[in-house]
Amino acid sequence: MSLIIEVNHLSKKFGDILAVNDLSFTVNQGDIYGFLGQNGAGKSTTIRMLLTLIHPTAGNIKLFGKDLSANRSAILQQVGAVIEKPDLYKYLSAYDNLSIFAKMSGIKVTRQLLMQQLQMVGLEDRAKDTVRTFSQGMKQRLGIAVALVHNPALIILDEPTNGLDPQGIADIRNLILRLSKEMGKTVLISSHLLSEIELIATRMIILHKGKKMVEGNVATLLDPAHTLIEIETLDNTTAKHLLAQSQWAAFVQPGNQLQLMMDKIKVPQLINFLVSGGVQLLSVNSSHSLENYFLSLTTQSGNVDAFAN
């Protein structure tokens, strides 16, 4: 499987602020690659460097096996992108918008092809309607059609579901899955909606303060070994003290609640340990999701190596 994106030791400084710090990651052909992080984590800065909108302070980017800085024009012809809200001509129709952007890309297209693009994003029935009458979800879908008009191999979407209602989010999700499964596109998607990334991504990276916390296959990272166990007792303070002096200390999560990130199969041993120590249990609950995993990495500075692949 060929590499579509190779980022090596990438850094970006804005004055004294280090927005991206020695970042390295890869995106394989056919991936739906989740690009995750809190506000200020460096996601948008990295995406803008991938699109040559800003220049790195240090490091190297390769797209399709070629150095981006040396082959900018040829590489970007194979890339389509939507950065936050798409920039569209709101007083023109969806069809005219798509036609104009196709011409700006230097592409000769037929009406049939443009209508096929609109059909792909579910807007063929609104082809003649002006963009100002569209919902935000429809504008996002038209923006993706614009990004796809030159048939790129790589699609980069920065927060494509921002401001959308549940139906709009579902529409974008289904469209991304179609791009990957039916059209063979490689998709890099930045999003705050972790539950959505969990539904569609094959691989992902989590950034925190400009640094990579973890990267890998979603199925591997979200395995039962990384289950969040939440325990309620009659005396959590005593229970925490007991755990802190034991082999379980490495799994205890920071915060007021009594939580451990651990392999689910070890829960019976944990319960036996607490009960034998005189702790009176009220409840033991387990949950496993990308949101829990994300928070476990970004709310503490330790234990990073335990999750890295």
TAFENSUL-V707847 format. One record per pair of residues at least 12 apart in sequence whose ideal C-beta (glycine too) atoms are under 10 Angstrom apart, sorted by sequence separation. I is the first residue (numbers start at 0). J is the second residue. D is the distance in whole Angstrom. If there is no record, write none. Layout:
I:J:D, I:J:D
This chain:
8:20:10, 9:21:7, 10:22:7, 34:46:7, 48:60:7, 50:62:10, 55:67:9, 62:74:5, 65:77:10, 87:99:10, 88:100:9, 98:110:9, 101:113:7, 114:126:7, 125:137:7, 130:142:10, 159:171:5, 160:172:8, 174:186:10, 188:200:7, 193:205:10, 202:214:7, 203:215:7, 230:242:9, 239:251:7, 247:259:7, 249:261:9, 250:262:9, 6:19:10, 8:21:5, 9:22:4, 49:62:7, 55:68:9, 61:74:9, 62:75:8, 87:100:9, 113:126:8, 143:156:7, 146:159:10, 159:172:9, 175:188:7, 186:199:9, 187:200:10, 202:215:7, 203:216:8, 238:251:10, 270:283:6, 7:21:10, 8:22:7, 9:23:7, 54:68:8, 60:74:9, 63:77:6, 86:100:10, 142:156:9, 186:200:9, 202:216:5, 203:217:5, 247:261:8, 269:283:8, 292:306:8, 7:22:9, 8:23:6, 9:24:9, 34:49:10, 45:60:9, 62:77:8, 63:78:9, 85:100:10, 97:112:9, 98:113:6, 101:116:9, 121:136:10, 122:137:6, 125:140:10, 156:171:8, 159:174:9, 160:175:10, 186:201:9, 187:202:10, 188:203:9, 201:216:7, 202:217:6, 205:220:9, 242:257:8, 250:265:9, 6:22:6, 7:23:5, 51:67:7, 62:78:7, 94:110:8, 97:113:5, 110:126:10, 121:137:8, 122:138:10, 125:141:9, 143:159:7, 159:175:8, 172:188:10, 200:216:9, 201:217:6, 202:218:9, 239:255:10, 257:273:10, 267:283:10, 6:23:6, 7:24:9, 50:67:9, 51:68:8, 96:113:10, 97:114:9, 120:137:9, 139:156:9, 142:159:8, 171:188:9, 187:204:10, 189:206:10, 200:217:5, 201:218:8, 202:219:9, 203:220:7, 239:256:10, 242:259:8, 266:283:7, 5:23:9, 6:24:5, 7:25:9, 49:67:8, 95:113:10, 122:140:6, 156:174:10, 199:217:9, 200:218:10, 202:220:9, 203:221:9, 239:257:6, 247:265:9, 5:24:8, 6:25:7, 22:41:7, 48:67:9, 94:113:6, 97:116:6, 120:139:9, 121:140:6, 122:141:6, 139:158:10, 140:159:9, 156:175:7, 171:190:10, 198:217:10, 238:257:6, 250:269:8, 266:285:7, 4:24:8, 5:25:5, 6:26:9, 51:71:6, 93:113:9, 94:114:8, 97:117:7, 120:140:4, 121:141:10, 139:159:6, 172:192:9, 175:195:9, 179:199:8, 197:217:7, 235:255:8, 4:25:6, 5:26:8, 18:39:8, 19:40:9, 20:41:8, 24:45:9, 50:71:10, 51:72:10, 96:117:10, 119:140:9, 120:141:7, 139:160:7, 154:175:8, 171:192:10, 179:200:10, 196:217:8, 235:256:8, 236:257:9, 247:268:9, 257:278:10, 3:25:8, 4:26:4, 18:40:9, 19:41:4, 22:44:10, 94:116:10, 120:142:9, 122:144:7, 139:161:8, 156:178:10, 168:190:10, 176:198:9, 179:201:8, 228:250:8, 235:257:5, 246:268:10, 247:269:6, 263:285:6, 2:25:5, 3:26:5, 4:27:9, 16:39:9, 18:41:5, 19:42:9, 22:45:6, 26:49:10, 51:74:9, 93:116:10, 94:117:7, 97:120:10, 117:140:9, 120:143:6, 121:144:10, 136:159:10, 139:162:9, 172:195:6, 175:198:10, 176:199:6, 228:251:10, 229:252:9, 246:269:10, 2:26:7, 3:27:7, 4:28:10, 17:41:9, 18:42:10, 51:75:7, 93:117:6, 117:141:8, 119:143:9, 120:144:5, 136:160:9, 138:162:10, 139:163:7, 154:178:6, 168:192:7, 171:195:8, 172:196:10, 175:199:6, 197:221:7, 228:252:9, 245:269:10, 261:285:9, 263:287:7, 2:27:6, 3:28:5, 18:43:9, 19:44:5, 49:74:10, 50:75:7, 79:104:10, 97:122:9, 116:141:9, 119:144:7, 120:145:10, 135:160:10, 138:163:10, 154:179:9, 175:200:9, 227:252:8, 231:256:8, 232:257:7, 247:272:7, 1:27:7, 2:28:7, 3:29:9, 4:30:9, 18:44:5, 19:45:6, 22:48:9, 49:75:10, 118:144:9, 135:161:8, 136:162:9, 137:163:10, 168:194:10, 169:195:9, 172:198:6, 173:199:9, 230:256:9, 231:257:7, 246:272:8, 247:273:9, 257:283:10, 258:284:10, 259:285:10, 0:27:5, 1:28:5, 3:30:7, 18:45:9, 51:78:10, 93:120:9, 116:143:9, 117:144:6, 120:147:8, 135:162:5, 136:163:5, 140:167:8, 147:174:10, 159:186:10, 168:195:6, 172:199:6, 229:256:6, 230:257:5, 242:269:9, 245:272:7, 260:287:10, 0:28:6, 1:29:9, 2:30:10, 4:32:8, 16:44:10, 50:78:7, 52:80:9, 76:104:8, 94:122:9, 116:144:5, 119:147:7, 134:162:10, 135:163:6, 136:164:7, 139:167:7, 143:171:8, 154:182:9, 160:188:9, 171:199:10, 229:257:7, 230:258:7, 245:273:10, 258:286:10, 0:29:7, 3:32:9, 19:48:7, 49:78:8, 76:105:9, 93:122:5, 94:123:9, 97:126:9, 115:144:10, 116:145:9, 134:163:8, 135:164:8, 136:165:10, 138:167:10, 139:168:10, 159:188:7, 161:190:9, 163:192:9, 169:198:10, 228:257:9, 229:258:5, 230:259:7, 0:30:9, 11:41:8, 18:48:10, 50:80:6, 52:82:8, 76:106:10, 93:123:9, 96:126:10, 134:164:8, 136:166:7, 137:167:8, 140:170:6, 144:174:9, 152:182:10, 154:184:5, 155:185:9, 156:186:7, 157:187:9, 158:188:9, 159:189:8, 160:190:6, 161:191:8, 228:258:7, 229:259:8, 242:272:8, 10:41:10, 13:44:8, 49:80:8, 93:124:10, 94:125:9, 95:126:9, 113:144:9, 116:147:6, 136:167:3, 139:170:8, 140:171:7, 143:174:6, 147:178:8, 152:183:8, 153:184:7, 154:185:7, 155:186:8, 156:187:7, 157:188:8, 158:189:6, 159:190:7, 160:191:9, 161:192:9, 227:258:6, 228:259:5, 241:272:8, 242:273:8, 245:276:8, 260:291:8, 9:41:9, 50:82:8, 93:125:6, 94:126:4, 95:127:9, 116:148:6, 134:166:9, 135:167:7, 136:168:8, 139:171:6, 143:175:9, 150:182:9, 152:184:7, 153:185:5, 154:186:5, 155:187:5, 156:188:5, 157:189:5, 158:190:6, 160:192:6, 227:259:8, 228:260:8, 241:273:7, 244:276:10, 260:292:8, 11:44:5, 22:55:10, 47:80:10, 92:125:8, 93:126:5, 94:127:6, 96:129:9, 134:167:7, 136:169:9, 137:170:9, 151:184:8, 152:185:6, 153:186:8, 154:187:7, 155:188:8, 156:189:7, 157:190:9, 158:191:7, 159:192:10, 226:259:9, 227:260:6, 228:261:6, 258:291:9, 11:45:8, 46:80:8, 92:126:7, 93:127:8, 94:128:9, 95:129:9, 96:130:6, 116:150:10, 136:170:6, 140:174:7, 150:184:9, 151:185:9, 153:187:7, 154:188:8, 155:189:8, 156:190:8, 158:192:9, 226:260:7, 227:261:9, 228:262:10, 242:276:9, 260:294:10, 9:44:10, 18:53:10, 23:58:8, 28:63:9, 47:82:8, 92:127:5, 93:128:6, 95:130:9, 113:148:8, 136:171:7, 139:174:9, 143:178:8, 147:182:8, 160:195:6, 225:260:6, 226:261:7, 228:263:8, 238:273:6, 241:276:5, 260:295:5, 9:45:7, 11:47:9, 19:55:8, 21:57:8, 22:58:7, 23:59:9, 25:61:9, 26:62:9, 46:82:7, 92:128:6, 93:129:8, 112:148:8, 159:195:10, 224:260:9, 225:261:8, 226:262:7, 227:263:10, 230:266:10, 237:273:10, 240:276:10, 241:277:8, 242:278:9, 260:296:10, 11:48:6, 19:56:8, 20:57:10, 21:58:8, 92:129:6, 93:130:6, 147:184:8, 224:261:8, 225:262:8, 226:263:4, 228:265:9, 241:278:6, 258:295:9, 10:48:10, 18:56:9, 19:57:9, 91:129:6, 92:130:7, 112:150:10, 223:261:10, 224:262:4, 225:263:9, 226:264:9, 228:266:6, 238:276:8, 6:45:8, 9:48:7, 17:56:8, 19:58:8, 43:82:8, 90:129:6, 91:130:6, 93:132:10, 223:262:6, 224:263:8, 226:265:9, 230:269:8, 237:276:9, 238:277:10, 239:278:10, 252:291:10, 260:299:10, 9:49:9, 13:53:9, 43:83:8, 89:129:7, 90:130:7, 91:131:9, 92:132:10, 93:133:8, 108:148:7, 222:262:9, 223:263:4, 224:264:8, 226:266:8, 230:270:9, 237:277:8, 238:278:5, 254:294:10, 88:129:9, 89:130:5, 90:131:6, 100:141:10, 104:145:9, 108:149:9, 222:263:9, 223:264:7, 224:265:9, 228:269:7, 232:273:7, 237:278:7, 238:279:9, 6:48:8, 11:53:7, 88:130:7, 89:131:4, 96:138:10, 100:142:10, 103:145:10, 106:148:7, 223:265:10, 228:270:10, 237:279:10, 238:280:9, 252:294:9, 253:295:10, 260:302:8, 6:49:8, 11:54:8, 12:55:10, 13:56:9, 87:130:5, 88:131:9, 89:132:9, 106:149:5, 230:273:7, 234:277:9, 235:278:9, 252:295:6, 11:55:6, 12:56:5, 87:131:9, 89:133:8, 93:137:8, 97:141:7, 100:144:9, 101:145:8, 104:148:7, 105:149:8, 106:150:9, 234:278:7, 254:298:8, 4:49:7, 10:55:7, 11:56:5, 12:57:9, 85:130:9, 93:138:9, 96:141:6, 100:145:5, 103:148:10, 104:149:5, 233:278:8, 234:279:7, 253:298:7, 254:299:9, 260:305:9, 9:55:6, 10:56:5, 11:57:8, 87:133:9, 96:142:9, 99:145:9, 100:146:9, 102:148:10, 103:149:10, 232:278:5, 233:279:4, 235:281:10, 252:298:8, 253:299:5, 260:306:9, 8:55:9, 9:56:9, 10:57:4, 11:58:8, 93:140:9, 94:141:10, 97:144:6, 101:148:5, 104:151:10, 232:279:6, 233:280:8, 252:299:7, 253:300:10, 9:57:7, 10:58:6, 93:141:5, 96:144:9, 97:145:6, 100:148:6, 101:149:7, 230:278:9, 232:280:6, 233:281:7, 253:301:9, 6:55:9, 8:57:7, 9:58:3, 89:138:9, 96:145:7, 100:149:9, 121:170:7, 231:280:7, 232:281:6, 7:57:10, 8:58:4, 9:59:7, 85:135:10, 97:147:10, 98:148:9, 120:170:9, 230:280:7, 231:281:4, 232:282:9, 252:302:9, 7:58:6, 8:59:7, 9:60:7, 84:135:8, 87:138:6, 93:144:8, 97:148:6, 120:171:9, 230:281:8, 231:282:4, 232:283:10, 6:58:7, 7:59:5, 86:138:10, 93:145:10, 96:148:10, 121:173:9, 230:282:7, 231:283:8, 249:301:9, 250:302:9, 6:59:8, 7:60:8, 85:138:6, 121:174:8, 229:282:8, 230:283:5, 231:284:8, 249:302:7, 5:59:8, 6:60:6, 7:61:8, 84:138:7, 85:139:7, 87:141:6, 120:174:6, 229:283:8, 230:284:8, 5:60:7, 6:61:8, 84:139:8, 85:140:9, 87:142:7, 119:174:8, 228:283:7, 229:284:5, 230:285:10, 250:305:9, 4:60:8, 5:61:4, 6:62:10, 83:139:10, 85:141:7, 86:142:8, 228:284:7, 229:285:8, 249:305:8, 4:61:7, 5:62:8, 85:142:3, 120:177:9, 227:284:9, 228:285:5, 229:286:7, 3:61:9, 4:62:6, 5:63:9, 81:139:7, 84:142:8, 85:143:8, 87:145:7, 119:177:7, 120:178:10, 227:285:7, 228:286:8, 2:61:8, 3:62:7, 4:63:9, 5:64:8, 81:140:10, 83:142:10, 85:144:9, 86:145:9, 119:178:9, 226:285:5, 227:286:5, 228:287:10, 2:62:9, 3:63:6, 5:65:10, 81:141:10, 82:142:9, 85:145:7, 226:286:7, 227:287:7, 2:63:8, 3:64:9, 5:66:10, 6:67:10, 81:142:5, 85:146:8, 226:287:5, 227:288:8, 1:63:8, 2:64:7, 5:67:10, 80:142:9, 81:143:6, 119:181:9, 223:285:9, 225:287:7, 226:288:10, 229:291:10, 1:64:7, 4:67:9, 79:142:10, 80:143:10, 81:144:10, 119:182:8, 224:287:10, 227:290:10, 79:143:8, 81:145:8, 82:146:10, 223:287:7, 227:291:4, 79:144:10, 80:145:10, 81:146:5, 222:287:9, 226:291:8, 227:292:8, 79:145:8, 80:146:6, 81:147:10, 221:287:7, 225:291:8, 226:292:9, 79:146:3, 221:288:8, 225:292:6, 227:294:9, 78:146:9, 79:147:5, 221:289:6, 227:295:7, 79:148:8, 220:289:8, 79:149:7, 221:291:9, 225:295:8, 78:149:9, 79:150:8, 80:151:9, 221:292:6, 225:296:10, 77:149:9, 79:151:4, 217:289:8, 220:292:7, 76:149:7, 77:150:9, 78:151:5, 79:152:9, 80:153:9, 81:154:8, 82:155:8, 83:156:10, 84:157:10, 3:77:9, 4:78:10, 75:149:10, 76:150:10, 77:151:5, 78:152:8, 79:153:7, 80:154:7, 81:155:8, 82:156:9, 83:157:6, 84:158:9, 85:159:9, 3:78:10, 76:151:8, 77:152:5, 78:153:5, 79:154:5, 80:155:4, 81:156:5, 82:157:5, 83:158:5, 84:159:9, 217:292:10, 75:151:9, 76:152:10, 77:153:6, 78:154:8, 79:155:7, 80:156:7, 81:157:7, 82:158:8, 83:159:8, 220:296:10, 78:155:7, 79:156:9, 80:157:7, 81:158:9, 82:159:10, 84:161:7, 75:153:10, 81:159:6, 83:161:6, 84:162:8, 74:153:9, 83:162:9, 213:292:8, 213:293:9, 225:305:9, 212:293:9, 224:305:10, 225:306:7, 224:306:10, 212:295:10, 213:296:6, 205:289:9, 212:296:5, 212:297:7, 203:289:8, 207:293:9, 220:306:7, 205:292:8, 220:307:10, 205:293:6, 212:300:10, 220:308:8, 63:152:7, 200:289:9, 203:292:10, 207:296:7, 208:297:9, 219:308:7, 62:152:9, 63:153:8, 81:171:10, 203:293:9, 206:296:10, 207:297:5, 213:303:7, 62:153:7, 197:288:7, 198:289:9, 205:296:6, 206:297:9, 207:298:9, 212:303:6, 213:304:10, 215:306:9, 197:289:4, 205:297:7, 207:299:10, 208:300:9, 211:303:9, 213:305:10, 214:306:10, 215:307:8, 216:308:8, 196:289:6, 197:290:8, 207:300:9, 210:303:9, 213:306:5, 214:307:8, 215:308:4, 194:288:7, 195:289:9, 196:290:10, 212:306:7, 213:307:5, 214:308:7, 193:288:8, 194:289:7, 197:292:9, 212:307:8, 213:308:7, 193:289:5, 194:290:7, 197:293:10, 207:303:9, 211:307:8, 192:289:10, 193:290:5, 196:293:9, 192:290:10, 193:291:9, 205:303:10, 79:178:10, 193:292:9, 193:293:6, 193:294:9, 205:306:9, 49:153:9, 50:155:7, 79:184:9, 49:155:6, 83:189:9, 50:157:9, 78:185:10, 79:186:10, 80:187:9, 81:188:10, 82:189:9, 77:185:10, 46:155:6, 78:187:10, 46:156:9, 47:157:9, 46:157:5, 45:157:10, 46:158:10, 43:157:6, 42:157:7, 43:158:8, 42:158:9, 32:153:10, 34:155:9, 34:156:9, 63:185:10, 30:153:10, 31:154:10, 32:155:10, 34:157:8, 28:152:8, 34:158:10, 28:153:9, 26:153:8, 26:155:10, 49:187:8, 46:187:8, 45:187:10, 46:189:6, 31:175:6, 45:189:9, 31:176:8, 43:189:7, 31:178:8, 42:189:5, 31:179:5, 42:190:9, 3:152:7, 4:153:7, 30:179:8, 31:180:9, 40:189:10, 42:191:9, 3:153:6, 29:179:7, 4:155:9, 29:180:9, 31:184:9, 32:185:8, 33:186:10, 34:187:6, 35:188:9, 36:189:8, 38:191:8, 29:183:7, 30:184:10, 31:185:8, 32:186:7, 33:187:8, 34:188:6, 35:189:8, 37:191:8, 28:183:8, 29:184:8, 30:185:6, 31:186:5, 32:187:5, 33:188:6, 34:189:4, 35:190:7, 36:191:9, 28:184:10, 29:185:6, 30:186:7, 31:187:8, 32:188:7, 33:189:8, 34:190:8, 35:191:8, 28:185:6, 29:186:9, 30:187:8, 31:188:7, 32:189:10, 33:190:7, 35:192:10, 27:185:8, 35:193:7, 26:185:6, 45:204:9, 26:186:9, 33:193:9, 26:187:6, 35:196:6, 45:206:8, 33:195:9, 34:196:9, 42:204:9, 44:206:10, 24:187:10, 33:196:4, 32:196:10, 33:197:8, 42:206:6, 45:209:9, 31:196:9, 35:200:9, 40:205:8, 41:206:5, 44:209:8, 33:199:8, 34:200:9, 40:206:4, 41:207:9, 31:198:10, 33:200:4, 39:206:10, 40:207:6, 41:208:8, 42:209:10, 31:199:5, 32:200:7, 33:201:9, 35:203:6, 36:204:8, 37:205:10, 39:207:9, 40:208:7, 41:209:4, 31:200:5, 32:201:7, 33:202:7, 34:203:7, 35:204:7, 36:205:6, 37:206:8, 39:208:7, 40:209:7, 41:210:8, 30:200:8, 31:201:5, 32:202:5, 33:203:3, 34:204:6, 35:205:5, 36:206:4, 37:207:7, 39:209:8, 40:210:9, 41:211:9, 30:201:5, 31:202:8, 32:203:7, 33:204:7, 34:205:9, 35:206:7, 36:207:6, 37:208:9, 29:201:8, 30:202:5, 31:203:9, 32:204:7, 33:205:9, 34:206:8, 35:207:10, 36:208:9, 40:212:9, 30:203:9, 36:209:9, 27:201:8, 36:210:10, 27:202:7, 36:211:10, 26:202:7, 36:212:8, 25:202:9, 35:212:9, 24:202:9, 26:204:9, 35:213:10, 24:203:10, 25:204:9, 24:204:5, 3:184:10, 4:185:8, 23:204:10, 3:185:5, 22:204:9, 24:206:9, 32:214:9, 2:185:10, 3:186:10, 4:187:7, 1:185:10, 3:187:9, 22:206:7, 33:217:7, 32:217:10, 20:206:9, 30:216:10, 31:217:9, 19:206:8, 20:207:10, 22:209:7, 24:211:6, 20:208:7, 21:209:8, 22:210:7, 23:211:7, 26:214:10, 19:208:10, 20:209:4, 21:210:7, 22:211:6, 25:214:8, 18:208:9, 19:209:5, 20:210:5, 21:211:8, 24:214:5, 17:208:8, 18:209:6, 19:210:8, 20:211:9, 23:214:9, 17:209:6, 19:211:10, 22:214:10, 16:209:9, 17:210:9, 12:209:10, 6:204:10, 11:209:8, 10:209:8, 9:209:10, 9:211:10, 6:211:10, 35:289:8, 33:289:8, 37:293:9, 35:292:10, 36:293:9, 37:294:10, 40:297:8, 35:293:6, 36:296:10, 37:297:6, 35:296:9, 36:297:7, 37:298:10, 35:297:9
